Amino acid sequence: MQINAIYDNGSLQFKYPIQFKHARFSVKIEIPDHELVINKQEQSEIQSLTANRQTIRQQLDNILGNSAKKRQAINSAEDKAAWHQHLENKYL
């Protein structure tokens, strides 16, 4: 469920009263980039991590060759069958 809220000095204010089942739980929050203050050192570290991730992805793609193509959709039945075939080939 997506709920709109307003951040106000360390707390979230919801438009409507909301009751939760538990007092503590994980949430995913999306914050607009223009609302963040990042100093130059943090920005440099973020860019470095992004570059490293891209380098690693490229290395993996090079190793995988044609198998590195992105899948259009996930099909559980096909994945399961392919995995079972792989295990049969490997162990039988």
C-alpha positions in Angstrom: 0.0 0.0 0.0 1.2 3.5 -0.8 0.4 6.2 1.7 1.2 9.9 1.2 2.7 11.7 4.2 4.5 14.9 5.0 7.9 14.8 6.7 8.1 17.4 9.5 11.3 17.6 11.5 11.8 13.9 12.2 8.3 12.6 12.0 5.8 11.7 9.4 2.3 13.2 9.3 -0.4 11.3 7.5 -3.3 13.0 5.8 -5.8 10.6 7.5 -5.5 8.7 10.8 -4.0 5.3 10.3 -3.9 2.3 12.7 -1.1 -0.2 12.4 -1.2 -3.8 13.5 2.3 -3.6 15.0 4.2 -0.9 16.9 7.4 -1.5 14.8 7.9 -2.7 11.2 10.0 -2.0 8.1 8.8 0.5 5.5 10.2 1.7 2.2 10.4 5.5 1.8 11.0 7.3 -1.5 12.5 10.8 -1.0 12.9 13.2 -3.9 16.5 13.8 -4.7 16.1 17.6 -4.5 15.1 17.2 -0.8 18.5 15.7 0.1 21.6 17.6 1.2 24.7 15.6 0.3 28.2 17.0 0.9 30.9 16.7 -1.7 32.7 13.7 -0.1 29.4 11.8 0.1 28.6 12.6 -3.5 32.1 11.4 -4.5 31.6 8.1 -2.6 28.2 7.6 -4.2 29.6 8.2 -7.7 32.4 5.8 -6.9 30.1 3.1 -5.8 27.9 3.6 -8.9 30.9 3.4 -11.2 32.1 0.2 -9.4 28.7 -1.3 -9.8 28.7 -0.6 -13.5 32.2 -2.0 -13.9 31.3 -5.2 -12.1 28.1 -5.5 -14.2 30.1 -5.0 -17.4 32.6 -7.7 -16.2 29.8 -10.1 -15.5 28.1 -9.4 -18.8 31.5 -10.1 -20.6 31.9 -13.4 -18.8 28.3 -14.5 -19.5 28.4 -13.4 -23.2 25.1 -14.0 -24.9 23.6 -15.3 -21.7 23.8 -11.8 -20.2 20.9 -10.5 -22.2 18.1 -9.1 -20.1 15.0 -11.2 -19.7 11.8 -9.7 -20.9 9.6 -11.5 -18.3 10.0 -14.0 -15.5 8.3 -17.3 -16.0 8.4 -19.5 -13.0 7.5 -22.7 -14.8 10.2 -22.2 -17.4 12.8 -21.3 -14.7 11.9 -24.3 -12.7 12.2 -26.6 -15.7 15.5 -25.1 -16.7 16.9 -25.5 -13.2 15.8 -29.1 -13.0 17.4 -29.7 -16.4 20.6 -28.1 -15.2 20.7 -30.3 -12.1 20.0 -33.5 -14.1 22.8 -32.6 -16.5 25.2 -31.8 -13.6 24.5 -34.8 -11.3 23.1 -37.6 -13.5 
